[in-house]
Amino acid sequence: MNAESTERHNRSHWFGNVIRKPALTRYLPRLRGAPEQYPIVSTPDEQSFPDLRDDFELLRLDVNPTFLELDRNALAGQNRFRLINLLLIVGAAAATALGAAQAAAQGGKFWLGIAEAIVAGLLAPLAISARSGRAHRAYFTNRLKAERLRSEYFVFLVRSGEYHGLDDKRRVEVLRERVAAIEDAEAGS
C-alpha cells in the first residue's frame, strides 16, 4: 500500500467515525473499480519486528500474492452476490409498480402490461442465477481460502504447528506445500 492510499484510508476512516452511512446503503455493491486491498501485515507493522525481517520477506513473496488474489476473488464474488440481489429487489419493485399502475388504469394501458412483462422476463434469469448460489459460493470458498492463508502466515511466524522445531529450509518447504494445498483445496474441505 502506498503512502497516498494509506493517507486516504486514514482520512476516510476518521470521516467514517464522525458520519456513518445509513445501514441500508452501507453494503451496496460497487459498480466500478475494485475495493482497496491490504496485505496481511502492513509494512510499518513489519518494521516493528526487525528480528522477523527475513520471515516477512519470504511471506511477502510466497503468501501475500496468493492471499491478495483470493481476497480479490472473494470480494468480487461478494459484490456479484449483492448486485444480483439488489437488481432483483429493484426489478421486482419496478414490476410491482407497473402492475399497480396498470390496475389503477383499470387495465386500459396495454403498454404498462407489456413493460411489466418485459421487466419480469428480464428478472427470471437473475432469479435463476441467484438461486444457483454460484456467486455466494465463490465468495465463501475464496474467503475461506484467504483466511486459511492468513492463519498459515501467523503460524509460520510464531513457528508453531507444523513449523515447530524445523530448520529454516524445511520450514520454507512446508510453507510452500501448505500454500499450494490451501490454494488447491475444494470448498468446504
HELIX and SHEET records of a PDB file:
HELIX    1   1 ALA A    3  VAL A   18  1                                  16    
HELIX    2   2 ALA A   23  ARG A   26  1                                   4    
HELIX    3   3 THR A   43  GLN A   47  1                                   5    
HELIX    4   4 PRO A   50  LEU A   52  5                                   3    
HELIX    5   5 ARG A   53  ASP A   62  1                                  10    
HELIX    6   6 ASN A   64  ALA A  104  1                                  41    
HELIX    7   7 PHE A  110  SER A  132  1                                  23    
HELIX    8   8 ARG A  134  VAL A  158  1                                  25    
HELIX    9   9 GLY A  161  TYR A  163  5                                   3    
HELIX   10  10 ASP A  168  ASP A  184  1                                  17    
END                                                                             
